[in-house]
Amino acid sequence: MKVHIIGGGNLGVAIALGIAKFSQNNQVTITRRNTASILYLEKSGITVSADNTHQIVDADVIILTIKPYQVDVVLNEILPLISNKTIASAVSGLDIETLQNKIGDANHAVRIMPNIAAQFGESATCIAFHDKNKNAAQNVISLFQDLGTAPIIDEKLMDAATVLGACGTAYALRYIRASMQAGIEIGFDSQTALAIAAQTVKGAAQMLLEEKVHPEQLIDRVTTPQGCTIVGLNEMEHNGFSSSLIKGIKTSLKQIKG
């Protein structure tokens, strides 16, 4: 499969690298007006171009990782050259119906919300599409299943998916940073504290993904009566740990919805 990514920012680059590493037999092209900062991708077998239309006629899937204000300009460039293409948009706020109207019935609109962990094969990429594009969407689903998980969701939840899955990366990293800082306070050097905090989060997430149980069931395994875990958890909750995280997620969603 030939994948054409328009937009060589952080997300586009992460997807390109993920495909090159984890998705076998797929060819990737990525475009950006100023290619100087992404030429290193060529070492991974990725084609880099300043021309959005470079080899686009051969593409099976076109992925848009651009800003909302760039959409019309980009589509005006590429639409005269393409037909019967699957266009997967990671553009925030661009709904499927609007995109479909812009690209015409000759092409197929799919909406995606990956995150930068795609580079490591660990993205949670939410995907939405209309039933008429179900067959066309299969290539997109398969592609992002290689880069992590690819749940299919109702489009009305896509803004929420952006907050939980994309913004959520920053939230998780902020937890790790705080845990690292605490580790330094209790005696570790910064590198050791970071290594322990990051691996602990990775291990906890892996347990959840593999066992498919509620987090509290796993928490119960590491909390003992009058132990150090439960008193730490209670202290965090007294200071608003869960409520502040929930409020932060809801505030981010309000920002997206305007």
C-alpha positions in Angstrom: 0.0 0.0 0.0 1.2 3.5 -0.8 0.6 6.1 1.8 0.8 9.8 1.1 1.0 12.1 4.2 0.4 15.8 3.7 1.8 17.7 6.7 5.3 17.1 8.0 4.7 18.3 11.6 5.1 16.2 14.7 2.0 14.1 14.1 2.7 13.5 10.4 6.3 12.5 11.1 5.3 10.2 13.9 2.8 8.4 11.6 5.4 8.2 8.8 8.1 6.7 11.1 5.5 4.3 12.6 4.5 3.0 9.1 8.1 2.7 8.0 9.0 0.6 11.1 5.8 -1.4 12.0 3.7 -1.6 8.8 5.3 -4.0 6.4 5.3 -3.6 2.6 3.9 -0.1 2.7 5.6 2.8 1.0 5.4 6.3 2.6 5.6 9.8 1.1 5.4 12.8 3.4 5.2 16.4 2.3 6.1 19.7 3.9 6.8 23.1 2.4 10.2 23.4 4.1 11.7 19.9 4.1 15.0 20.8 5.8 13.8 19.6 9.2 12.5 16.2 8.0 15.1 15.1 5.4 16.4 12.7 8.0 13.3 10.6 7.4 14.8 9.4 4.1 17.2 7.3 6.1 14.1 5.2 7.1 13.1 4.7 3.5 10.5 7.5 3.6 10.1 9.8 0.5 10.2 13.5 1.5 8.9 16.2 -0.8 8.0 19.9 -0.7 5.3 19.2 -3.4 2.0 18.0 -2.0 1.2 16.3 -5.3 4.4 14.3 -5.6 3.4 10.8 -6.7 0.0 11.4 -5.2 -1.7 9.7 -8.2 -0.2 6.4 -7.1 -1.3 6.7 -3.5 -3.8 4.3 -2.0 -4.4 6.4 1.2 -3.9 10.1 1.6 -3.5 11.3 5.2 -4.0 14.9 6.1 -2.1 16.1 9.2 -2.4 19.8 8.6 -4.0 22.8 10.3 -7.6 23.6 9.7 -6.8 26.8 7.8 -4.6 24.8 5.3 -7.3 22.4 4.3 -8.9 24.3 1.3 -5.5 25.3 -0.1 -4.2 21.7 0.1 -7.4 20.2 -1.4 -7.4 22.7 -4.3 -3.9 21.5 -5.1 -4.5 17.8 -5.0 -8.1 17.2 -6.1 -7.6 17.9 -9.8 -5.1 15.0 -9.8 -6.9 12.3 -7.8 -10.0 10.1 -8.0 -11.2 7.1 -6.0 -8.8 7.8 -3.2 -9.3 7.3 0.5 -8.6 10.6 2.3 -8.0 10.1 6.1 -8.2 13.4 7.9 -6.5 14.1 11.3 -7.6 17.8 11.0 -9.1 18.9 14.3 -12.7 20.0 14.0 -13.2 18.9 10.3 -16.2 16.6 10.3 -16.7 13.8 7.8 -19.6 15.4 6.0 -17.7 18.7 5.4 -14.7 16.8 4.2 -16.7 14.6 1.9 -18.4 17.7 0.4 -15.0 19.2 -0.2 -13.4 16.1 -1.9 -16.5 15.1 -3.8 -18.2 11.7 -4.3 -15.3 10.4 -6.3 -13.2 10.1 -3.2 -13.8 8.6 0.3 -13.6 10.5 3.5 -12.4 8.9 6.8 -11.7 10.8 10.0 -8.9 9.7 12.3 -7.4 10.9 15.6 -4.0 9.3 16.1 -1.3 10.5 18.6 2.5 10.8 18.3 3.0 7.4 20.0 2.3 6.1 16.4 6.1 6.4 16.0 6.6 3.6 18.5 3.6 1.5 17.4 1.6 2.5 20.4 -0.9 5.1 19.2 -4.6 4.9 20.2 -6.0 5.9 16.9 -9.8 6.5 16.9 -11.4 6.1 13.5 -14.8 7.3 12.2 -16.5 7.0 8.8 -19.9 6.9 7.1 -21.3 3.4 6.2 -20.9 4.1 2.4 -17.1 4.4 2.9 -16.8 1.2 5.0 -14.9 -0.7 2.4 -12.6 2.2 1.7 -11.9 2.7 5.4 -10.5 -0.9 5.8 -7.1 0.1 4.5 -7.0 2.9 7.1 -8.0 0.6 9.9 -5.4 -2.0 9.0 -2.7 0.7 8.7 -3.3 2.1 12.1 -3.8 -1.3 13.7 -0.1 -1.8 12.9 0.6 1.4 14.8 -1.2 0.5 18.0 -4.9 0.2 18.6 -7.6 1.5 16.1 -11.0 1.6 17.7 -13.9 2.6 15.5 -16.1 5.2 17.1 -19.1 7.3 16.4 -18.0 10.6 14.9 -19.8 12.6 17.5 -17.2 11.3 20.0 -14.2 12.4 17.9 -13.6 15.6 19.8 -13.7 13.6 23.1 -11.3 11.1 21.5 -8.9 14.0 20.7 -8.9 15.0 24.4 -8.6 11.4 25.8 -6.2 10.0 23.2 -4.2 12.8 21.9 -4.2 15.4 24.7 -4.1 12.5 27.0 -0.5 11.8 26.0 0.5 15.1 27.6 -1.5 14.3 30.7 0.2 11.0 31.2 3.6 12.6 30.7 2.8 15.2 33.3 2.0 12.4 35.8 5.3 10.8 35.0 7.1 14.1 35.4 5.5 14.6 38.8 6.4 11.1 39.8 10.0 11.7 38.7 10.2 14.9 40.8 8.9 13.0 43.8 11.5 10.3 43.2 14.2 12.9 43.3 12.8 14.2 46.6 13.0 10.7 48.2 16.6 10.1 47.1 16.9 9.0 43.4 18.9 10.8 40.8 16.8 12.2 38.0 17.6 9.6 35.4 16.9 6.7 37.7 13.7 8.3 38.9 12.5 8.9 35.4 13.3 5.3 34.3 11.4 3.9 37.2 8.4 6.2 36.8 8.1 5.6 33.1 8.5 1.8 33.2 6.0 1.7 36.1 3.3 3.5 34.0 4.1 1.3 31.0 3.7 -1.8 33.1 0.4 -0.7 34.6 -1.0 0.1 31.2 0.2 -3.2 29.8 -1.6 -5.1 32.6 -4.8 -3.2 31.9 -4.6 -3.9 28.1 -3.9 -7.6 28.5 -6.2 -8.4 31.4 -9.0 -6.1 30.3 -10.2 -5.4 33.9 -11.2 -2.3 35.8 -8.2 -0.4 37.1 -9.4 -0.8 40.7 -9.0 -4.5 40.4 -5.4 -4.1 39.7 -5.0 -1.4 42.4 -6.4 -3.9 44.9 -3.5 -6.2 44.2 -0.9 -3.7 45.3 -2.8 -2.2 48.3 -2.6 -4.0 51.7 -4.3 -3.0 55.0 -2.4 -0.1 56.7 0.2 -0.3 53.9 2.1 2.5 52.2 0.2 2.3 48.9 -3.3 3.0 50.4 -2.1 6.0 52.5 -0.4 7.5 49.5 -3.5 7.0 47.3 -5.8 8.5 50.0 -3.5 11.5 50.3 -3.6 12.1 46.6 -7.4 11.9 46.5 -7.7 14.3 49.5 -5.7 16.8 47.4 -7.9 16.3 44.3 -5.9 13.9 42.2 -8.8 12.3 40.3 -11.1 15.3 40.3 -8.4 17.7 38.9 -7.6 15.2 36.1 -11.3 14.9 35.2 -11.7 18.7 35.3 -8.7 19.1 33.0 -10.0 16.7 30.4 -13.5 18.3 30.4 -11.9 21.8 30.1 -9.9 20.6 27.1 -13.1 19.3 25.5 -14.8 22.7 26.1 -11.8 24.4 24.3 -12.2 22.2 21.3 -16.0 22.7 21.0 -15.5 26.4 21.4 
